[in-house]
Amino acid sequence: MIHPNLKNSITIHHIVFTILDLNETEQFYNKIFGPSLYSNADTAMYQVGQTMLIFTQKEQENHAVKTFSPSNIGLEHLAFGLKNLEELQKVEKVLTINNIQNSGIHTDTSSKKEKIWLNDPSNIRIEFYL
């Protein structure tokens, strides 16, 4: 087992997503996080806190499933943590200004904490969560 002191200092460095359309994905995430730190023909990278989000477009010719589904084995959703309701309201304003469909601020039935959820262009579920 990793020692608790070491475990507490570990962060998530990066998460890689395979997406359907890099151009559409970049346009979407640019509206939320600003320009990507790095981009080429098949990859875009964003820094969010200490974590890098990496989006990569792959050929889909041999894949029967062309959209993300949170009910499949794998990622169910990605949640970004916020400190307070004021921060969540600022995120909601950015989403609204950029015409990004979202759930609006509402209370999670399990945790009783406020959150907003939305889907990116590949239908990957994103949450902003207190």
PLY file of the C-alpha trace (Angstrom):
ply
format ascii 1.0
element vertex 130
property float x
property float y
property float z
element edge 129
property int vertex1
property int vertex2
end_header
0.00 0.00 0.00
1.20 3.51 -0.81
2.07 5.46 2.34
-0.67 8.03 3.21
1.77 10.97 2.91
2.70 9.93 -0.63
-0.91 9.14 -1.53
-1.98 12.62 -0.41
0.62 14.27 -2.67
-0.37 12.38 -5.83
-2.35 14.32 -8.42
-3.87 13.30 -11.73
-1.35 14.53 -14.29
-3.37 13.89 -17.43
-6.46 12.21 -18.83
-6.60 11.20 -22.51
-9.90 11.09 -24.37
-10.44 9.56 -27.79
-12.93 11.80 -29.55
-14.82 11.89 -32.84
-14.05 15.35 -34.22
-11.03 17.33 -33.02
-12.09 20.62 -34.58
-15.54 20.50 -32.97
-14.06 19.38 -29.63
-11.51 22.21 -29.63
-14.17 24.80 -30.40
-16.24 23.47 -27.49
-13.43 23.36 -24.89
-11.99 26.72 -26.05
-15.29 28.31 -25.02
-14.90 26.91 -21.51
-11.13 26.85 -20.82
-9.70 29.19 -23.47
-7.23 28.21 -26.20
-5.53 24.83 -26.01
-1.93 24.75 -24.79
-0.97 22.51 -27.70
-2.76 21.42 -30.82
-1.89 19.56 -34.00
-3.87 17.65 -36.65
-5.11 14.97 -34.24
-4.45 16.18 -30.66
-5.37 19.12 -28.41
-4.22 19.65 -24.80
-5.73 21.83 -22.06
-4.41 22.53 -18.55
-7.13 22.49 -15.88
-5.71 22.95 -12.41
-2.86 20.47 -12.14
-4.36 18.12 -14.72
-3.83 18.02 -18.47
-6.85 17.07 -20.58
-5.72 15.52 -23.84
-8.13 14.96 -26.71
-7.06 12.78 -29.60
-8.94 11.98 -32.76
-8.62 8.42 -34.04
-9.86 6.80 -37.20
-13.30 5.33 -36.53
-13.52 3.02 -39.58
-13.35 -0.21 -37.57
-15.51 0.86 -34.65
-19.20 -0.01 -34.58
-19.90 2.50 -31.80
-19.36 6.08 -32.94
-20.53 7.94 -29.84
-19.64 7.89 -26.18
-22.02 6.19 -23.79
-21.63 6.46 -20.01
-23.30 3.04 -19.67
-20.42 1.31 -21.48
-17.39 0.01 -19.60
-14.99 2.91 -19.16
-15.46 6.56 -18.29
-18.89 7.44 -16.90
-18.21 11.16 -16.49
-15.52 13.67 -15.56
-16.16 16.11 -12.70
-14.26 19.35 -12.10
-14.29 20.42 -8.46
-15.12 23.97 -7.46
-14.78 25.57 -4.03
-18.08 27.42 -3.67
-21.40 28.38 -5.26
-19.99 31.68 -6.55
-17.42 29.77 -8.65
-20.14 27.45 -9.94
-22.27 30.46 -10.90
-19.30 31.90 -12.85
-18.96 28.62 -14.78
-22.69 28.63 -15.49
-22.39 32.18 -16.86
-19.56 31.11 -19.23
-21.65 28.18 -20.47
-24.69 30.40 -20.99
-22.76 33.16 -22.80
-21.29 30.53 -25.14
-24.67 28.83 -25.77
-23.44 25.53 -24.34
-26.41 23.38 -23.34
-26.22 22.37 -19.68
-28.37 21.27 -16.78
-28.17 24.56 -14.93
-27.16 24.60 -11.28
-29.03 21.94 -9.37
-28.54 19.79 -6.27
-27.16 16.26 -6.64
-29.64 13.81 -5.11
-26.92 11.68 -3.50
-24.43 14.20 -2.13
-26.82 17.13 -1.73
-24.17 19.37 -3.35
-24.72 21.74 -6.25
-23.51 20.84 -9.72
-23.90 21.52 -13.44
-23.62 18.80 -16.06
-23.21 18.97 -19.82
-22.05 16.82 -22.71
-19.14 17.63 -25.01
-19.28 17.11 -28.81
-18.44 13.39 -28.44
-21.22 13.14 -25.83
-18.75 12.74 -22.94
-20.47 13.84 -19.73
-18.76 16.71 -17.91
-19.70 18.05 -14.47
-18.72 21.11 -12.51
-19.28 20.11 -8.89
-18.99 21.67 -5.43
0 1
1 2
2 3
3 4
4 5
5 6
6 7
7 8
8 9
9 10
10 11
11 12
12 13
13 14
14 15
15 16
16 17
17 18
18 19
19 20
20 21
21 22
22 23
23 24
24 25
25 26
26 27
27 28
28 29
29 30
30 31
31 32
32 33
33 34
34 35
35 36
36 37
37 38
38 39
39 40
40 41
41 42
42 43
43 44
44 45
45 46
46 47
47 48
48 49
49 50
50 51
51 52
52 53
53 54
54 55
55 56
56 57
57 58
58 59
59 60
60 61
61 62
62 63
63 64
64 65
65 66
66 67
67 68
68 69
69 70
70 71
71 72
72 73
73 74
74 75
75 76
76 77
77 78
78 79
79 80
80 81
81 82
82 83
83 84
84 85
85 86
86 87
87 88
88 89
89 90
90 91
91 92
92 93
93 94
94 95
95 96
96 97
97 98
98 99
99 100
100 101
101 102
102 103
103 104
104 105
105 106
106 107
107 108
108 109
109 110
110 111
111 112
112 113
113 114
114 115
115 116
116 117
117 118
118 119
119 120
120 121
121 122
122 123
123 124
124 125
125 126
126 127
127 128
128 129
